Amino acid sequence: MEHVPSWLLASLIYLAAAVIVVPLSRALGLGAIIGYLAAGIAIGPWGLGLVSRVEDVLHFAEFGVVLMLFLVGLELEPRRLWSLRRPIFGWGSAQVIGCAVLLFAAGIAIGAPWRIALVAALGLALSSTAIALQVMAERNMLATASGQAGFSILLFQDVAAIPILALLPLLADSVDSHALTGTARALEALKIVGVIAAIILGGRLALRPLLRWIANSKTPEIFTAAALLLVVAIATLMQLVGLSMALGAFLAGVLLAESEYRRELETDIEPFKGLLLGLFFIAVGMSIDFGVLMAQPLRMLAVVIGFMALKGLAIYSLSRLMQLPYQERPIFTLLLAQGGEFAFVVFQSAGPQVLPPAVSSFLIGAVALSMLLSPLLLVAIDKWLLPRYSVKGSPRMEEISEPQSANVVICGFGRYGQIVGRTLIPQGVSVTVLDHDPDTIESLRQFGFRVFYGDATRLDLLRIAGVADARAVVIAVDDIDQSLEIADLMREHFPDVPVVARARNVGHLFQLRERGVKHIEREVFESSLRSARSVLETLGWPASEAREATMAFRRANLQLTDEMYPSYQDRNKMIATAKEGRRQFEEQMARERATRRAQRQVTFGWDGESAPEKTPAPASGDAAMSANRTATSRSGDESRT
């Protein structure tokens, strides 16, 4: 290996670890973050020992967090950010101060010196922006109430890290501390304000023209380089004045959120962000000091459980004050209860005069261990805690308890079920709606809909909803497994009640048909046909022929679906049937096009060029409109031919 460059060998190790471990972790249902952390442990000093200089990798990989916050900023327009100012500074300060006070009190209670207790409390009060935002993005939580609240708090933590780092020199024991004079502090503050103002003004005045000039060069790789240069330059500028690189990148993203190049910037930076963020998690896994853990396992376990429990208590109380939805509180609490990457910076920056090296190493190990445990606890919450929340229901959302007697029961009232219900109700059809999402129910009730809270996969709630006496049941839930479970209950307990079901795809349709459901609609099939028809009309086809073409495809597709159904569990046979059906349909369409072309040749001559000219009708009333339509139709026919 002595002839292999170190950067090439390191790339081989990191990429191989990620490619092998992360898919395995996802296959086991543990998620990508646990896979990255496990890969880091495997190749780190306490695993195979393939990597030794963990600190260098961690510093480099932190740029993944910077890129992530730049992309988050691109999704957040300045007006929207301004609307979040109260959650950011209100709930954010409440979280940091509340957690720090509890942790400081606990440190004093166990006999730690007040300086060590304070630095530990301030560092442990911060959470992992990388893990929290990654989990929120994977679960589509950023648009929810808890996602917005969590994002606001994480953003405040990035801001709070600045005064925390500025406070550390003032806590030094030695008289020789490098505390700044009043004038020097004022100059530092002015420098910080000046840099932030430069980023804001530069983003408003210079960035867009610069990106426009680069885009006009028609060189995609240079635009990608410019996007990376932008983030690197702002991160460097923020680092020079002692500010958070991630905060600067976030501000730049916000300033470009309304830019016409926003989507292109996202597309160019996303791959780099994903890889560097994965490398960051690998570096966190490598940084776990199992030597400290094995030397004092009970003490380490007590510290990790203790600080996460205290933070969890403060954050859960805060979620109640914020009136977050009941079922979102466990995830919200866990994502903020773990330690964060800024804690590494705080503990390493404290120095031996504030934090002894042994204590610093111990606390860094505790933070890294909490970041490892959080994704595992998230899996446990998903499997064991959240189902109990669903059954128990929200304190503000009582389950359906009074027997109903409507003609139709709709299970699931999302974007699909609402259209069904809103069509039936004006026709005088009595409808009972079941849904298990408290936010959806609360929103629909504000619009005047009568929606009951309940899990339609529970037989007792179906009976209370009046399914036994209903004339039809609509299965409109999003989740395929829940849909099939409801269909099983209907077949077993209410076989005489007609079922109309929503199918997410052809496979779901086959599974519903196998359960005896006769009335099934694929959720995007009809709307997709209408879009295809609109495309044909845009290309110049007459409306009647565009409609006939799409209806021909509809008939052929439904027939092919019927032919595929008997063999849908035999994948090879089903694929062969699908290919043969598609070939036959394409040949049929080709024959029909040839027939129409031949008819035009007989009527008008070759390609309609010798078509007889008609005497124009008077340009008035219906005659003129008819003539225009005829001309347009023929023009479209000739163009298409």
C-alpha positions as CSV (number, residue, x, y, z in Angstrom):
1,M,0.0,0.0,0.0
2,E,3.0,2.4,0.2
3,H,2.6,3.3,-3.5
4,V,-1.1,4.3,-3.0
5,P,-1.7,8.0,-2.2
6,S,-3.2,8.5,1.2
7,W,-6.2,10.5,-0.2
8,L,-7.0,7.6,-2.6
9,L,-6.7,5.0,0.2
10,A,-8.9,7.1,2.5
11,S,-11.5,7.5,-0.2
12,L,-11.6,3.8,-0.8
13,I,-12.1,3.1,2.9
14,Y,-14.9,5.6,3.5
15,L,-16.8,4.8,0.3
16,A,-16.5,1.0,0.8
17,A,-17.7,1.3,4.5
18,A,-20.7,3.4,3.5
19,V,-21.7,1.3,0.5
20,I,-21.5,-1.9,2.5
21,V,-23.0,-0.9,5.9
22,V,-25.6,1.7,5.0
23,P,-27.8,-0.5,2.7
24,L,-27.5,-3.3,5.2
25,S,-28.7,-1.0,8.0
26,R,-31.6,0.2,5.9
27,A,-32.5,-3.4,5.0
28,L,-32.7,-4.1,8.8
29,G,-35.0,-1.2,9.3
30,L,-32.5,0.9,11.3
31,G,-32.1,3.8,8.9
32,A,-29.2,5.4,7.1
33,I,-27.8,7.4,10.0
34,I,-27.2,4.3,12.2
35,G,-25.5,2.7,9.1
36,Y,-23.1,5.6,8.8
37,L,-22.3,5.6,12.5
38,A,-21.8,1.9,12.5
39,A,-19.5,2.2,9.5
40,G,-17.4,4.8,11.4
41,I,-17.1,2.5,14.4
42,A,-16.1,-0.3,12.2
43,I,-13.2,1.5,10.4
44,G,-12.2,3.7,13.4
45,P,-9.5,3.4,16.0
46,W,-11.7,1.0,18.1
47,G,-12.8,-1.1,15.1
48,L,-10.5,-2.3,12.3
49,G,-8.2,0.7,12.9
50,L,-8.1,1.7,9.2
51,V,-8.4,5.4,10.1
52,S,-6.5,7.1,13.0
53,R,-6.7,10.9,12.5
54,V,-10.4,11.2,13.3
55,E,-10.3,15.0,14.2
56,D,-9.1,16.0,10.7
57,V,-11.9,14.0,9.1
58,L,-14.5,15.4,11.5
59,H,-13.5,19.0,10.7
60,F,-13.6,18.3,7.0
61,A,-16.9,16.5,7.2
62,E,-18.5,19.3,9.2
63,F,-18.8,21.1,5.8
64,G,-21.7,18.6,5.1
65,V,-23.7,20.4,7.9
66,V,-22.8,23.7,6.3
67,L,-24.1,22.6,2.9
68,M,-27.2,21.1,4.5
69,L,-28.1,24.5,6.1
70,F,-27.5,26.3,2.9
71,L,-30.0,24.0,1.2
72,V,-32.4,24.5,4.1
73,G,-32.0,28.3,3.6
74,L,-32.9,27.9,-0.1
75,E,-36.2,26.5,1.0
76,L,-36.9,29.4,3.3
77,E,-37.8,32.7,1.8
78,P,-36.9,35.9,3.8
79,R,-40.6,36.6,4.5
80,R,-41.1,33.2,5.9
81,L,-37.9,33.4,8.0
82,W,-39.2,36.8,9.4
83,S,-42.5,35.1,10.4
84,L,-40.4,32.6,12.4
85,R,-38.6,35.2,14.4
86,R,-40.7,34.6,17.5
87,P,-40.3,30.8,17.5
88,I,-36.6,31.1,16.9
89,F,-35.8,33.6,19.7
90,G,-38.7,32.7,21.9
91,W,-38.9,28.9,21.9
92,G,-35.2,28.6,21.0
93,S,-34.0,30.6,24.0
94,A,-36.5,28.8,26.2
95,Q,-35.0,25.4,25.2
96,V,-31.3,26.4,25.5
97,I,-31.8,28.2,28.8
98,G,-34.2,25.6,30.3
99,C,-31.9,22.7,29.5
100,A,-28.8,24.5,30.6
101,V,-30.3,25.4,34.0
102,L,-31.4,21.8,34.6
103,L,-28.1,20.4,33.6
104,F,-26.1,23.0,35.6
105,A,-28.2,22.2,38.7
106,A,-27.6,18.5,38.2
107,G,-23.8,19.1,37.9
108,I,-23.7,21.1,41.1
109,A,-25.8,18.4,42.8
110,I,-23.2,15.7,42.0
111,G,-20.4,17.9,43.3
112,A,-18.8,19.2,40.1
113,P,-17.0,22.6,40.3
114,W,-19.3,25.4,39.1
115,R,-17.1,26.3,36.1
116,I,-17.1,22.7,34.8
117,A,-20.8,22.3,35.5
118,L,-21.6,25.5,33.6
119,V,-19.5,24.6,30.5
120,A,-20.9,21.0,30.5
121,A,-24.4,22.3,30.8
122,L,-24.0,24.8,28.0
123,G,-22.4,22.3,25.6
124,L,-24.9,19.5,26.4
125,A,-27.9,21.8,26.0
126,L,-27.1,22.0,22.2
127,S,-28.5,19.4,19.9
128,S,-27.4,17.7,16.7
129,T,-28.5,19.8,13.7
130,A,-27.3,17.2,11.3
131,I,-29.2,14.3,12.7
132,A,-32.3,16.2,13.6
133,L,-32.7,17.9,10.1
134,Q,-31.8,14.6,8.3
135,V,-34.5,12.7,10.2
136,M,-37.1,15.5,9.7
137,A,-36.4,15.5,6.0
138,E,-36.7,11.7,5.7
139,R,-40.0,11.8,7.5
140,N,-41.3,14.9,5.7
141,M,-41.6,16.7,9.1
142,L,-40.2,20.1,8.1
143,A,-43.7,21.3,7.0
144,T,-45.4,20.1,10.2
145,A,-45.8,22.1,13.5
146,S,-43.1,20.1,15.3
147,G,-40.8,20.3,12.3
148,Q,-41.1,24.1,12.2
149,A,-40.6,24.3,16.0
150,G,-37.6,22.0,15.9
151,F,-36.0,23.9,13.0
152,S,-36.5,27.2,14.8
153,I,-34.8,25.9,18.0
154,L,-31.9,24.3,16.0
155,L,-31.4,27.6,14.2
156,F,-31.3,29.5,17.6
157,Q,-28.7,27.0,18.9
158,D,-26.4,27.9,16.0
159,V,-26.7,31.5,17.0
160,A,-26.4,30.7,20.7
161,A,-23.1,28.8,20.0
162,I,-21.4,32.2,19.3
163,P,-21.9,33.8,22.8
164,I,-21.2,30.4,24.4
165,L,-17.8,30.3,22.8
166,A,-17.2,34.0,23.7
167,L,-18.0,33.2,27.3
168,L,-15.4,30.4,27.6
169,P,-12.3,32.7,28.1
170,L,-14.1,34.6,30.9
171,L,-14.4,31.3,32.8
172,A,-10.7,30.5,32.8
173,D,-9.2,29.9,36.2
174,S,-6.0,31.6,35.5
175,V,-5.3,35.3,36.0
176,D,-3.5,35.2,32.7
177,S,-6.7,34.6,30.8
178,H,-7.1,36.2,27.4
179,A,-10.1,38.2,28.3
180,L,-10.8,40.9,25.9
181,T,-10.9,44.6,26.9
182,G,-14.1,46.6,26.5
183,T,-12.7,48.2,23.3
184,A,-11.7,44.9,21.9
185,R,-15.1,43.4,22.6
186,A,-16.8,46.3,20.8
187,L,-14.5,45.9,17.8
188,E,-15.3,42.2,17.7
189,A,-19.0,42.9,17.8
190,L,-18.7,45.5,15.0
191,K,-16.7,43.1,13.0
192,I,-19.5,40.4,13.4
193,V,-22.2,42.9,12.5
194,G,-20.2,44.1,9.5
195,V,-19.7,40.6,8.1
196,I,-23.4,39.7,8.5
197,A,-24.4,43.0,6.8
198,A,-21.9,42.3,4.0
199,I,-23.5,38.9,3.4
200,I,-27.0,40.3,3.4
201,L,-26.2,43.2,1.1
202,G,-23.9,41.2,-1.1
203,G,-26.6,38.5,-1.5
204,R,-29.1,41.2,-2.5
205,L,-27.0,43.2,-4.8
206,A,-24.2,41.0,-6.2
207,L,-25.0,37.3,-6.0
208,R,-27.8,37.2,-8.5
209,P,-26.1,39.2,-11.3
210,L,-23.0,37.1,-10.7
211,L,-24.9,33.8,-11.0
212,R,-26.7,35.2,-14.1
213,W,-23.3,36.0,-15.7
214,I,-22.0,32.5,-14.9
215,A,-25.1,30.8,-16.1
216,N,-24.8,32.7,-19.5
217,S,-21.5,31.0,-20.0
218,K,-23.5,27.8,-20.7
219,T,-21.0,25.7,-18.8
220,P,-22.8,23.5,-16.2
221,E,-19.7,22.4,-14.4
222,I,-18.6,26.0,-13.8
223,F,-22.0,26.8,-12.4
224,T,-21.6,23.8,-10.0
225,A,-18.1,25.2,-9.1
226,A,-19.6,28.6,-8.5
227,A,-22.3,27.2,-6.2
228,L,-19.6,25.4,-4.1
229,L,-17.4,28.5,-4.2
230,L,-20.2,30.6,-2.8
231,V,-20.8,28.3,0.2
232,V,-17.0,27.9,0.8
233,A,-16.4,31.6,0.6
234,I,-19.1,32.5,3.0
235,A,-18.1,29.7,5.4
236,T,-14.5,31.0,5.3
237,L,-15.6,34.6,6.0
238,M,-17.7,33.5,9.0
239,Q,-14.9,31.4,10.3
240,L,-12.5,34.3,10.2
241,V,-14.6,36.4,12.5
242,G,-15.4,33.5,14.8
243,L,-19.0,32.9,13.7
244,S,-20.7,29.7,12.8
245,M,-20.0,28.5,9.2
246,A,-23.4,26.9,9.1
247,L,-25.2,30.1,10.1
248,G,-23.5,32.0,7.3
249,A,-24.4,29.4,4.8
250,F,-28.0,29.4,6.0
251,L,-28.2,33.2,5.6
252,A,-26.8,32.9,2.0
253,G,-29.4,30.3,1.2
254,V,-32.2,32.5,2.5
255,L,-31.1,35.4,0.4
256,L,-31.1,33.2,-2.7
257,A,-34.5,31.5,-1.9
258,E,-36.3,33.8,-4.3
259,S,-33.7,33.6,-7.0
260,E,-34.4,32.1,-10.4
261,Y,-31.4,29.8,-9.9
262,R,-32.6,28.3,-6.6
263,R,-33.5,24.9,-8.1
264,E,-30.3,24.7,-10.1
265,L,-28.3,25.4,-6.9
266,E,-30.2,22.7,-5.0
267,T,-29.6,20.2,-7.8
268,D,-25.8,21.0,-8.0
269,I,-25.1,21.0,-4.2
270,E,-27.4,18.1,-3.1
271,P,-25.0,15.3,-4.0
272,F,-22.1,17.0,-2.2
273,K,-24.2,17.6,0.8
274,G,-25.4,13.9,1.0
275,L,-21.8,12.6,0.7
276,L,-20.3,15.0,3.2
277,L,-23.1,14.6,5.7
278,G,-22.6,10.8,5.5
279,L,-18.9,11.3,6.0
280,F,-19.8,13.5,9.1
281,F,-21.8,10.7,10.6
282,I,-19.0,8.2,9.9
283,A,-16.5,10.6,11.6
284,V,-18.8,10.8,14.6
285,G,-18.8,7.0,14.8
286,M,-15.0,7.0,14.7
287,S,-14.8,9.7,17.4
288,I,-16.5,7.6,20.1
289,D,-13.8,6.8,22.6
290,F,-14.6,3.3,23.7
291,G,-11.5,3.4,25.9
292,V,-13.2,6.0,28.2
293,L,-16.5,4.0,27.9
294,M,-14.8,0.7,28.9
295,A,-12.9,2.4,31.7
296,Q,-16.0,3.9,33.3
297,P,-19.0,2.2,31.7
298,L,-21.5,2.7,34.4
299,R,-20.5,6.4,34.9
300,M,-20.7,7.0,31.1
301,L,-24.1,5.3,30.9
302,A,-25.4,7.3,33.8
303,V,-24.2,10.6,32.3
304,V,-25.7,9.8,28.9
305,I,-29.0,8.7,30.3
306,G,-29.0,11.5,32.8
307,F,-28.4,14.4,30.5
308,M,-30.8,13.0,27.8
309,A,-33.5,12.5,30.4
310,L,-33.2,16.0,31.8
311,K,-33.2,17.5,28.4
312,G,-36.1,15.3,27.4
313,L,-38.1,16.5,30.4
314,A,-37.5,20.2,29.6
315,I,-38.2,19.7,25.9
316,Y,-41.4,17.7,26.4
317,S,-42.6,20.3,28.8
318,L,-41.8,22.9,26.2
319,S,-43.7,21.0,23.5
320,R,-46.8,21.0,25.7
321,L,-46.5,24.8,26.2
322,M,-46.1,25.1,22.4
323,Q,-49.3,23.0,22.0
324,L,-47.6,20.7,19.5
325,P,-49.8,17.7,18.3
326,Y,-49.8,15.0,20.9
327,Q,-48.4,12.3,18.6
328,E,-45.5,14.5,17.3
329,R,-44.1,15.2,20.8
330,P,-42.0,12.0,21.3
331,I,-40.1,12.4,18.0
332,F,-39.7,16.2,18.7
333,T,-38.3,15.5,22.2
334,L,-35.9,12.8,21.1
335,L,-34.4,14.8,18.2
336,L,-33.5,17.7,20.5
337,A,-32.6,15.6,23.6
338,Q,-29.4,14.2,22.1
339,G,-26.0,16.0,22.2
340,G,-24.8,17.9,19.1
341,E,-21.8,18.6,17.0
342,F,-21.4,22.1,18.5
343,A,-20.7,20.4,21.8
344,F,-17.5,19.0,20.4
345,V,-16.4,22.6,19.5
346,V,-17.4,23.9,22.9
347,F,-15.6,21.3,24.9
348,Q,-12.5,21.4,22.7
349,S,-12.4,25.2,22.8
350,A,-12.7,25.4,26.6
351,G,-9.1,24.5,27.1
352,P,-7.4,22.9,30.1
353,Q,-7.9,26.1,32.2
354,V,-11.7,25.7,32.1
355,L,-12.2,22.0,31.4
356,P,-9.6,19.3,32.3
357,P,-8.6,17.1,29.3
358,A,-10.0,14.0,31.0
359,V,-13.3,15.6,31.6
360,S,-13.4,17.1,28.1
361,S,-12.7,13.6,26.6
362,F,-15.4,12.0,28.8
363,L,-18.0,14.6,27.8
364,I,-17.2,14.3,24.1
365,G,-17.6,10.6,24.4
366,A,-21.0,11.1,26.1
367,V,-22.2,13.4,23.3
368,A,-21.0,11.0,20.5
369,L,-22.7,8.1,22.3
370,S,-26.0,10.0,22.6
371,M,-25.8,10.7,18.8
372,L,-25.3,7.0,18.3
373,L,-28.2,6.0,20.6
374,S,-30.7,8.5,19.2
375,P,-31.4,6.8,15.9
376,L,-31.8,3.5,17.8
377,L,-34.2,5.1,20.2
378,L,-36.1,6.5,17.2
379,V,-36.6,3.0,15.9
380,A,-37.9,1.9,19.3
381,I,-40.3,4.8,19.5
382,D,-41.6,4.0,16.0
383,K,-42.2,0.4,16.9
384,W,-43.4,0.5,20.5
385,L,-44.4,4.0,21.6
386,L,-46.1,5.7,18.7
387,P,-48.6,2.8,18.1
388,R,-49.7,3.3,21.7
389,Y,-50.1,7.0,21.1
390,S,-52.3,6.1,18.0
391,V,-54.5,3.8,20.0
392,K,-54.7,6.0,23.0
393,G,-55.4,9.1,20.9
394,S,-54.9,12.7,21.6
395,P,-56.2,14.3,24.8
396,R,-57.9,16.8,22.5
397,M,-59.1,14.2,20.0
398,E,-61.5,11.6,21.4
399,E,-62.1,8.4,19.4
400,I,-65.4,7.8,17.8
401,S,-67.7,6.4,20.6
402,E,-71.3,7.0,19.5
403,P,-72.8,4.5,17.0
404,Q,-73.3,6.1,13.5
405,S,-75.8,5.1,10.7
406,A,-74.7,6.8,7.6
407,N,-75.1,5.4,4.1
408,V,-71.4,5.6,3.3
409,V,-68.4,5.2,5.5
410,I,-65.1,6.8,4.2
411,C,-61.9,5.4,5.8
412,G,-59.2,8.1,5.4
413,F,-60.0,11.7,4.5
414,G,-56.8,13.0,2.9
415,R,-56.5,14.4,-0.6
416,Y,-58.3,11.4,-2.1
417,G,-61.0,10.8,0.4
418,Q,-61.9,14.5,0.6
419,I,-62.8,14.6,-3.1
420,V,-65.1,11.5,-2.7
421,G,-66.8,13.0,0.4
422,R,-67.2,16.5,-1.1
423,T,-68.8,15.0,-4.1
424,L,-71.3,12.8,-2.1
425,I,-72.3,15.3,0.6
426,P,-73.9,17.9,-1.7
427,Q,-76.0,15.1,-3.2
428,G,-77.7,14.5,0.1
429,V,-75.7,11.3,0.8
430,S,-75.1,10.8,4.5
431,V,-71.4,10.1,5.2
432,T,-69.4,9.0,8.2
433,V,-65.6,9.8,8.0
434,L,-62.9,8.1,9.9
435,D,-59.3,9.4,10.1
436,H,-56.5,8.9,12.6
437,D,-54.5,12.1,11.9
438,P,-55.3,14.7,14.6
439,D,-54.0,17.6,12.5
440,T,-56.1,16.6,9.5
441,I,-59.2,16.2,11.7
442,E,-58.7,19.5,13.4
443,S,-58.2,21.3,10.1
444,L,-61.2,19.7,8.5
445,R,-63.4,20.5,11.4
446,Q,-62.5,24.2,11.0
447,F,-64.0,23.9,7.5
448,G,-67.2,22.4,8.8
449,F,-66.6,18.7,8.0
450,R,-67.8,16.1,10.5
451,V,-64.8,13.8,10.9
452,F,-64.3,11.3,13.6
453,Y,-61.0,10.3,15.1
454,G,-60.4,6.6,14.8
455,D,-58.1,3.9,13.3
456,A,-60.1,2.1,10.6
457,T,-58.0,-1.0,11.0
458,R,-59.8,-1.7,14.3
459,L,-62.9,-3.8,14.0
460,D,-64.6,-2.3,17.1
461,L,-64.3,1.2,15.6
462,L,-65.6,0.0,12.2
463,R,-68.7,-1.4,14.0
464,I,-69.3,1.9,15.9
465,A,-68.9,3.8,12.6
466,G,-71.9,1.8,11.3
467,V,-70.1,-0.3,8.6
468,A,-72.5,-3.2,9.2
469,D,-75.5,-1.3,8.0
470,A,-73.7,1.0,5.5
471,R,-74.6,0.8,1.8
472,A,-70.9,1.3,0.8
473,V,-67.5,1.7,2.4
474,V,-64.7,3.7,0.8
475,I,-61.1,2.7,1.6
476,A,-59.1,5.9,0.9
477,V,-56.2,5.6,3.3
478,D,-52.7,6.4,2.1
479,D,-50.9,3.5,3.6
480,I,-51.1,0.3,1.4
481,D,-50.8,-2.1,4.4
482,Q,-53.6,-0.4,6.3
483,S,-55.7,-0.4,3.1
484,L,-55.3,-4.2,2.8
485,E,-55.9,-4.7,6.5
486,I,-59.2,-2.8,6.2
487,A,-60.1,-4.9,3.1
488,D,-59.4,-8.1,5.1
489,L,-61.7,-6.9,7.9
490,M,-64.5,-6.1,5.4
491,R,-64.2,-9.5,3.7
492,E,-64.2,-11.4,7.0
493,H,-66.8,-9.5,9.0
494,F,-68.9,-7.5,6.5
495,P,-68.8,-9.5,3.2
496,D,-72.1,-8.1,1.9
497,V,-71.2,-4.5,2.2
498,P,-69.9,-3.1,-1.2
499,V,-66.3,-1.7,-1.0
500,V,-64.9,1.0,-3.2
501,A,-61.1,1.2,-2.8
502,R,-58.2,3.5,-3.8
503,A,-55.2,1.7,-5.3
504,R,-51.8,3.4,-5.1
505,N,-50.5,1.3,-8.0
506,V,-51.2,-1.8,-10.0
507,G,-49.6,-4.1,-7.4
508,H,-51.9,-2.6,-4.8
509,L,-54.9,-3.1,-7.2
510,F,-54.1,-6.8,-7.6
511,Q,-53.9,-7.3,-3.8
512,L,-57.3,-5.6,-3.3
513,R,-58.8,-7.6,-6.1
514,E,-57.5,-10.8,-4.5
515,R,-59.4,-9.8,-1.3
516,G,-62.7,-9.6,-3.3
517,V,-62.8,-5.8,-3.8
518,K,-64.6,-5.1,-7.1
519,H,-64.7,-1.4,-7.4
520,I,-61.1,-0.2,-7.5
521,E,-59.6,3.1,-8.9
522,R,-56.0,3.8,-9.3
523,E,-55.4,7.2,-7.7
524,V,-53.6,8.9,-10.6
525,F,-54.8,6.9,-13.6
526,E,-57.6,9.1,-14.8
527,S,-55.9,12.4,-14.1
528,S,-52.8,11.1,-16.0
529,L,-55.0,10.3,-19.0
530,R,-56.4,13.8,-18.9
531,S,-52.9,15.2,-18.9
532,A,-51.9,13.0,-21.9
533,R,-55.0,14.3,-23.7
534,S,-54.0,17.9,-23.0
535,V,-50.5,17.2,-24.3
536,L,-51.9,15.8,-27.6
537,E,-54.2,18.8,-28.0
538,T,-51.2,21.1,-27.3
539,L,-49.4,19.3,-30.2
540,G,-52.2,20.2,-32.6
541,W,-54.5,17.2,-32.4
542,P,-58.2,17.9,-32.7
543,A,-59.9,17.5,-29.3
544,S,-62.1,14.6,-30.5
545,E,-59.1,12.6,-31.8
546,A,-57.0,13.3,-28.6
547,R,-59.9,12.0,-26.5
548,E,-60.3,8.9,-28.7
549,A,-56.5,8.2,-28.4
550,T,-56.5,8.4,-24.7
551,M,-59.7,6.4,-24.3
552,A,-58.1,3.7,-26.6
553,F,-55.1,3.6,-24.3
554,R,-57.5,3.4,-21.3
555,R,-59.4,0.4,-22.7
556,A,-56.2,-1.4,-23.7
557,N,-54.6,-0.7,-20.2
558,L,-57.6,-2.0,-18.3
559,Q,-57.7,-5.1,-20.6
560,L,-54.0,-5.7,-20.0
561,T,-54.5,-5.3,-16.3
562,D,-57.1,-8.0,-16.4
563,E,-54.8,-10.3,-18.3
564,M,-51.9,-9.7,-15.9
565,Y,-53.9,-10.3,-12.8
566,P,-53.9,-14.2,-12.9
567,S,-50.1,-14.2,-13.0
568,Y,-49.2,-11.2,-10.9
569,Q,-47.4,-13.3,-8.3
570,D,-45.2,-14.8,-11.1
571,R,-43.0,-11.8,-11.9
572,N,-41.5,-13.2,-15.1
573,K,-44.8,-14.3,-16.5
574,M,-46.4,-10.9,-15.6
575,I,-43.6,-9.0,-17.3
576,A,-43.9,-11.1,-20.5
577,T,-47.7,-10.5,-20.5
578,A,-47.1,-6.7,-20.1
579,K,-44.6,-6.6,-22.9
580,E,-46.8,-8.5,-25.3
581,G,-49.8,-6.3,-24.5
582,R,-47.8,-3.2,-25.1
583,R,-46.5,-4.5,-28.4
584,Q,-50.0,-5.4,-29.6
585,F,-51.3,-1.9,-28.6
586,E,-48.5,-0.1,-30.4
587,E,-49.1,-2.2,-33.6
588,Q,-52.8,-1.5,-33.4
589,M,-52.2,2.3,-33.1
590,A,-49.7,2.1,-36.0
591,R,-52.4,0.4,-38.2
592,E,-55.0,3.0,-37.3
593,R,-52.6,5.9,-38.1
594,A,-51.9,4.3,-41.5
595,T,-55.6,4.0,-42.2
596,R,-56.3,7.6,-41.4
597,R,-53.4,8.7,-43.6
598,A,-54.7,6.6,-46.5
599,Q,-58.2,8.2,-46.0
600,R,-56.7,11.7,-46.3
601,Q,-54.8,10.7,-49.5
602,V,-58.0,9.6,-51.1
603,T,-60.0,12.6,-50.0
604,F,-57.4,15.4,-50.4
605,G,-54.5,14.0,-52.4
606,W,-51.0,13.4,-51.0
607,D,-50.9,14.6,-47.4
608,G,-53.9,16.8,-48.0
609,E,-51.9,19.3,-50.1
610,S,-54.4,19.2,-53.0
611,A,-57.4,19.6,-50.8
612,P,-60.0,21.8,-52.6
613,E,-60.4,25.2,-51.2
614,K,-63.8,26.1,-49.9
615,T,-65.4,29.5,-50.4
616,P,-65.2,31.3,-47.2
617,A,-68.4,31.7,-45.3
618,P,-69.5,35.2,-44.1
619,A,-67.3,36.0,-41.1
620,S,-70.1,36.3,-38.6
621,G,-71.9,34.3,-36.0
622,D,-71.8,30.5,-35.8
623,A,-70.7,30.1,-39.4
624,A,-67.4,31.9,-38.9
625,M,-66.7,30.0,-35.7
626,S,-67.5,26.7,-37.5
627,A,-65.1,27.6,-40.3
628,N,-62.4,28.5,-37.9
629,R,-62.8,25.2,-36.1
630,T,-62.7,23.2,-39.3
631,A,-59.6,25.0,-40.5
632,T,-57.9,24.5,-37.1
633,S,-58.9,20.8,-37.1
634,R,-57.5,20.2,-40.6
635,S,-54.3,22.0,-39.8
636,G,-53.9,19.9,-36.7
637,D,-54.5,16.7,-38.7
638,E,-51.9,17.6,-41.3
639,S,-49.3,18.7,-38.8
640,R,-49.7,15.5,-36.8
641,T,-49.6,13.3,-40.0
